[in-house]
Amino acid sequence: MQVTELSCTECDTKISGSFPLPALLRLNPEDQKFILDFIKSSGSLKVMARQLELSYPTVRNMLDRIIDSLEKLEAQND
């Protein structure tokens, strides 16, 4: 998926082209939610584990998998 136009609702300026989606937006919805919750928890895996009712190592593995996915997505743009 590519963004092909950006526009400002206030001044009606439009920019056309071919813009790739940022890596975070190319993650699946579950991973995006995890990242948002992680940020809202001030980056605490301990808090995330408590919220998700999972062990700390399980949540750490989830984050590591997302990091790996992001690295692969970013490499695709290089």
Number of C-alpha atoms within 10 A of each C-alpha: 8 10 11 11 11 14 11 9 8 6 7 9 9 10 11 10 10 12 12 13 12 13 16 16 11 15 16 11 11 9 18 15 12 17 17 12 16 16 12 12 14 10 13 12 18 15 17 22 16 12 11 11 10 12 13 16 12 12 20 15 11 14 17 12 13 19 12 12 18 17 12 12 16 13 10 9 10 5
